[in-house]
Amino acid sequence: MATQAPKDKYKAVWLIFFTLGLGTLLPWNFFMTATMYFTNRLADPQPITDDKVSANETEAAGDSRNFLQAKFNNVMTLCAMVPLLVFTCLNSVLHQKVPQKLRMAGSLVVILVVFLLTAILVKVQMDPLPFFVVTMIKIVCINSFGAVLQGSLFGIAGLLPASYTTPIMSGQGMAGTFAALSMICAIASGSEIQDSAFGYFITACVVILIAIVSYIALPKLEFFQYYQKSQNNVMENMESQMEQLNKEDGAENKPVQQSTSILGIFKKIWVMAFSVCFAFTITIGTFPAITADVKSTIANGSSWDLYFIPVSCFLLFNLMDWAGRSLTAVCMWPGQDSKLLPALMVARVVFVPLFMLCNVQPRSYLPVFFEHDAFFIVIMILFAFSNGYLASLCMCFGPRKVLPQEAETAGAIMAFFLSLGLALGAALSFLFRGLV
């Protein structure tokens, strides 16, 4: 008779998964928030200490950018998305051959070291070209190990009840909200760029340290031990059965059985995998490439003009995305076998033309149909909430559609398709913006 699963006392495991979800994306969000700092360091002779976080100075800098400054965002996107996709794929295929503790703890430690180095370099003067190269190497490292961390985390969550994918998605949503608030506070305070950047990087280091401590504590909790032990028992039974089959049928059959297992798991979850991929393709294809270029029509030179994009675009998106992700903790409609879920995902493509018809400037081809700020805000709320809720549902349902012993692999495959959606969205964003 199977023993009853223990309770998650004080929601400790739930909170740990939330913290680890926060730790997977907060460092990178802070890295992107400090883009102004990086481009400023690439300027030719000007010292960074003389520059304030100011919209006027940002525009002035944009008029006289050198080659490295002009190419920074494009090269950063390339150095972020390619390693993210490659290492998420590698993690999906090779996660069974590399111990979970090495993948998780090792990735967290490497990311911590990179951010400590980044914080130190804020105080160190470097020529633009070496600084550019070092920064791109750090971006590759962060996204490579971040991909392994994210894929491993979703894999571990696949061993637990489906609701434990929700805190990961919620923590990742919180990361974006935290970074957006930090951006607004930096603008409001008029802080020096290097001081703001140093604060971002040190805060990221603290969050990563908390995530490391949380991960160390995870195996000591009874709730997690129960599901970990159940998975180990299932795997031991499978190995003994595999050994028996190999003795009867010959060892040559073993590679075939292993190679078909990932394909077999994918066949069970392909609808969820492609749905989450499509969700992030549409989301990243429009946000922020199109949405960040929307201009307020009611500001009339007021301070709202300065805060319009940080608040209406970045903060509002991250808040509503976080709300959508968190809602799956109490509501999981439609169900995992419902055809309505993928249909709703496909329907989100309508947000592409809706944002294109807002007051995006400059524009070359399309007319402005939704001129007032209120239209943009309402569209953004629906866009962000649907992304968070529907994507989180898919990530929860994926591991539930396979056998318990296949759940970790299913979680890793889902993480790969999430990353694939990010990469496809980044590529399509150039096309979508060009059509406006």
ZAMARGU-4260 file (C-alpha; in steps of 0.2 Angstrom, whole numbers, plus 5000, padded with zeros to 4 digits):
<rodrens>
0) 5000/5000/5000 | 5007/5017/4995 | 5011/5029/5009 | 5002/5046/5009 | 5012/5061/5003
5) 5017/5073/5017 | 5011/5091/5017 | 5022/5105/5012 | 5024/5113/5029 | 5023/5132/5029
10) 5023/5131/5010 | 5042/5129/5011 | 5045/5120/4995 | 5033/5131/4986 | 5043/5146/4992
15) 5059/5139/4987 | 5053/5136/4969 | 5047/5154/4969 | 5064/5160/4975 | 5073/5149/4962
20) 5061/5155/4948 | 5066/5173/4954 | 5084/5168/4953 | 5083/5162/4935 | 5078/5178/4928
25) 5081/5193/4940 | 5100/5193/4936 | 5097/5194/4917 | 5083/5207/4920 | 5094/5218/4930
30) 5108/5216/4917 | 5096/5222/4903 | 5090/5236/4915 | 5108/5243/4915 | 5109/5244/4896
35) 5112/5263/4898 | 5127/5260/4909 | 5135/5248/4897 | 5132/5259/4881 | 5139/5274/4891
40) 5155/5264/4896 | 5157/5262/4877 | 5158/5280/4874 | 5175/5287/4868 | 5182/5298/4881
45) 5168/5303/4893 | 5169/5297/4911 | 5153/5288/4917 | 5152/5297/4934 | 5147/5314/4925
50) 5131/5306/4918 | 5114/5306/4926 | 5099/5295/4922 | 5090/5307/4911 | 5079/5306/4896
55) 5087/5321/4888 | 5105/5315/4890 | 5100/5298/4883 | 5093/5305/4868 | 5109/5316/4866
60) 5119/5301/4867 | 5109/5292/4855 | 5113/5305/4842 | 5132/5303/4843 | 5134/5285/4846
65) 5150/5276/4840 | 5151/5259/4832 | 5151/5249/4848 | 5137/5259/4855 | 5126/5257/4840
70) 5129/5238/4839 | 5128/5234/4857 | 5109/5230/4858 | 5110/5219/4842 | 5125/5209/4848
75) 5119/5208/4865 | 5103/5200/4859 | 5113/5188/4848 | 5125/5183/4863 | 5109/5180/4874
80) 5098/5170/4863 | 5110/5158/4854 | 5118/5151/4870 | 5100/5151/4878 | 5093/5140/4864
85) 5109/5129/4862 | 5111/5125/4881 | 5092/5123/4884 | 5093/5110/4870 | 5108/5102/4877
90) 5101/5101/4894 | 5085/5093/4887 | 5095/5079/4879 | 5109/5077/4892 | 5101/5080/4909
95) 5101/5062/4913 | 5120/5061/4911 | 5124/5076/4922 | 5120/5075/4941 | 5106/5087/4945
100) 5116/5095/4959 | 5130/5099/4948 | 5118/5107/4935 | 5109/5117/4948 | 5122/5122/4960
105) 5136/5124/4947 | 5125/5136/4936 | 5120/5147/4951 | 5138/5148/4957 | 5145/5153/4939
110) 5131/5166/4938 | 5135/5173/4955 | 5154/5174/4950 | 5149/5183/4934 | 5139/5196/4943
115) 5152/5199/4956 | 5164/5202/4942 | 5152/5214/4934 | 5150/5224/4950 | 5168/5225/4952
120) 5171/5231/4934 | 5159/5246/4938 | 5173/5253/4948 | 5187/5249/4935 | 5191/5259/4920
125) 5193/5250/4904 | 5195/5255/4886 | 5178/5253/4876 | 5183/5238/4865 | 5190/5227/4879
130) 5175/5232/4889 | 5163/5227/4875 | 5172/5210/4873 | 5171/5206/4891 | 5153/5211/4892
135) 5148/5200/4878 | 5158/5185/4886 | 5148/5188/4902 | 5131/5188/4893 | 5136/5172/4884
140) 5140/5164/4901 | 5125/5171/4910 | 5113/5164/4897 | 5122/5148/4894 | 5121/5143/4913
145) 5105/5152/4915 | 5097/5140/4902 | 5104/5125/4911 | 5097/5132/4927 | 5080/5135/4920
150) 5079/5118/4911 | 5084/5109/4927 | 5072/5118/4938 | 5057/5114/4927 | 5064/5096/4926
155) 5064/5095/4945 | 5047/5103/4946 | 5040/5090/4935 | 5044/5077/4948 | 5031/5086/4960
160) 5013/5089/4958 | 5009/5100/4943 | 5005/5116/4954 | 5023/5117/4959 | 5028/5123/4941
165) 5017/5139/4946 | 5029/5146/4958 | 5043/5145/4946 | 5033/5155/4933 | 5027/5167/4946
170) 5045/5170/4952 | 5051/5173/4934 | 5036/5186/4932 | 5041/5194/4949 | 5059/5196/4942
175) 5053/5207/4928 | 5042/5217/4939 | 5056/5220/4951 | 5068/5226/4937 | 5054/5238/4930
180) 5052/5246/4947 | 5071/5248/4949 | 5071/5257/4932 | 5057/5269/4937 | 5066/5272/4954
185) 5082/5276/4945 | 5074/5288/4934 | 5064/5297/4948 | 5080/5298/4959 | 5091/5305/4945
190) 5105/5294/4951 | 5122/5293/4943 | 5122/5279/4930 | 5136/5269/4938 | 5128/5270/4955
195) 5112/5263/4948 | 5121/5249/4939 | 5131/5244/4954 | 5115/5243/4964 | 5107/5232/4951
200) 5122/5220/4951 | 5124/5219/4970 | 5105/5216/4972 | 5107/5202/4959 | 5121/5194/4969
205) 5111/5194/4985 | 5096/5186/4976 | 5108/5172/4968 | 5115/5169/4986 | 5097/5167/4993
210) 5093/5155/4978 | 5109/5145/4982 | 5104/5143/5001 | 5086/5139/4996 | 5092/5125/4984
215) 5104/5118/4997 | 5089/5117/5009 | 5077/5109/4997 | 5083/5091/4998 | 5081/5092/5017
220) 5062/5095/5017 | 5051/5080/5019 | 5039/5085/5006 | 5053/5085/4993 | 5061/5069/4999
225) 5045/5060/4997 | 5043/5064/4978 | 5062/5062/4975 | 5062/5045/4983 | 5047/5040/4973
230) 5056/5045/4957 | 5071/5035/4962 | 5061/5020/4966 | 5053/5021/4949 | 5070/5023/4940
235) 5077/5008/4949 | 5063/4997/4944 | 5065/5003/4926 | 5083/5000/4926 | 5081/4982/4933
240) 5068/4979/4919 | 5079/4986/4906 | 5093/4975/4912 | 5082/4960/4911 | 5076/4965/4893
245) 5094/4967/4888 | 5099/4950/4894 | 5084/4942/4884 | 5085/4953/4868 | 5103/4958/4867
250) 5112/4973/4872 | 5111/4981/4855 | 5093/4985/4859 | 5097/4997/4873 | 5102/5012/4863
255) 5087/5011/4852 | 5076/5011/4868 | 5085/5026/4875 | 5084/5036/4859 | 5066/5033/4856
260) 5061/5038/4874 | 5064/5057/4871 | 5054/5056/4855 | 5040/5046/4864 | 5039/5059/4878
265) 5038/5073/4865 | 5024/5065/4856 | 5014/5066/4872 | 5017/5084/4875 | 5020/5092/4858
270) 5004/5102/4859 | 5009/5110/4875 | 5027/5112/4869 | 5022/5121/4853 | 5009/5131/4862
275) 5021/5139/4874 | 5034/5141/4860 | 5020/5151/4850 | 5016/5161/4866 | 5033/5168/4868
280) 5036/5170/4849 | 5021/5182/4849 | 5026/5190/4865 | 5044/5194/4862 | 5040/5198/4844
285) 5031/5213/4849 | 5037/5217/4867 | 5048/5228/4868 | 5053/5230/4850 | 5036/5238/4845
290) 5028/5242/4862 | 5043/5252/4868 | 5042/5264/4853 | 5024/5269/4857 | 5022/5288/4861
295) 5010/5296/4873 | 4997/5307/4865 | 4991/5315/4881 | 5008/5320/4890 | 5010/5337/4881
300) 5027/5339/4888 | 5023/5334/4906 | 5032/5321/4917 | 5021/5308/4910 | 5030/5308/4894
305) 5046/5303/4904 | 5037/5289/4913 | 5025/5283/4900 | 5035/5269/4893 | 5043/5263/4910
310) 5026/5263/4918 | 5013/5258/4904 | 5025/5246/4894 | 5038/5238/4906 | 5030/5239/4923
315) 5012/5236/4917 | 5018/5221/4906 | 5027/5213/4921 | 5014/5216/4934 | 5000/5208/4923
320) 5011/5194/4917 | 5015/5190/4935 | 4997/5191/4939 | 4993/5179/4925 | 5007/5167/4930
325) 5001/5167/4949 | 4983/5164/4945 | 4987/5146/4940 | 4990/5142/4958 | 4971/5143/4961
330) 4964/5141/4943 | 4968/5129/4929 | 4955/5132/4916 | 4955/5126/4902 | 4960/5108/4906
335) 4976/5100/4900 | 4966/5090/4886 | 4956/5105/4880 | 4957/5111/4863 | 4953/5128/4869
340) 4970/5131/4877 | 4980/5130/4860 | 4966/5139/4851 | 4968/5154/4864 | 4987/5153/4861
345) 4984/5155/4842 | 4972/5169/4845 | 4985/5179/4853 | 4992/5183/4836 | 4979/5197/4835
350) 4990/5207/4847 | 5003/5210/4834 | 4992/5221/4822 | 4984/5229/4838 | 5001/5235/4844
355) 5006/5240/4826 | 4990/5251/4825 | 4995/5261/4841 | 5005/5277/4841 | 5021/5269/4837
360) 5034/5281/4831 | 5043/5283/4819 | 5032/5273/4807 | 5032/5272/4788 | 5018/5261/4782
365) 5003/5259/4794 | 4991/5272/4800 | 4988/5276/4819 | 4971/5269/4823 | 4972/5267/4842
370) 4979/5285/4846 | 4974/5288/4864 | 4985/5281/4878 | 4971/5271/4886 | 4970/5260/4871
375) 4988/5255/4872 | 4986/5252/4891 | 4971/5241/4889 | 4979/5231/4875 | 4995/5229/4886
380) 4985/5222/4900 | 4976/5209/4890 | 4992/5205/4881 | 5003/5202/4897 | 4990/5193/4907
385) 4986/5181/4893 | 5004/5178/4891 | 5007/5174/4909 | 4992/5164/4912 | 4992/5153/4896
390) 5010/5150/4896 | 5010/5145/4914 | 4996/5133/4911 | 5006/5125/4897 | 5022/5123/4908
395) 5011/5115/4922 | 5002/5103/4910 | 5017/5097/4900 | 5024/5085/4914 | 5007/5080/4919
400) 5004/5072/4902 | 5018/5059/4904 | 5022/5045/4916 | 5030/5050/4932 | 5047/5043/4927
405) 5046/5054/4911 | 5041/5070/4920 | 5059/5077/4922 | 5063/5075/4904 | 5046/5082/4899
410) 5050/5098/4910 | 5067/5100/4901 | 5058/5098/4884 | 5045/5111/4889 | 5059/5123/4894
415) 5068/5121/4878 | 5052/5125/4868 | 5050/5141/4879 | 5068/5146/4875 | 5064/5142/4856
420) 5049/5154/4857 | 5060/5168/4865 | 5073/5166/4851 | 5060/5165/4837 | 5052/5180/4844
425) 5068/5190/4845 | 5071/5186/4826 | 5053/5191/4821 | 5054/5207/4831 | 5064/5215/4817
430) 5051/5210/4804 | 5036/5216/4814 | 5045/5233/4818 | 5049/5235/4800 | 5031/5233/4795
435) 5025/5247/4805
</rodrens>
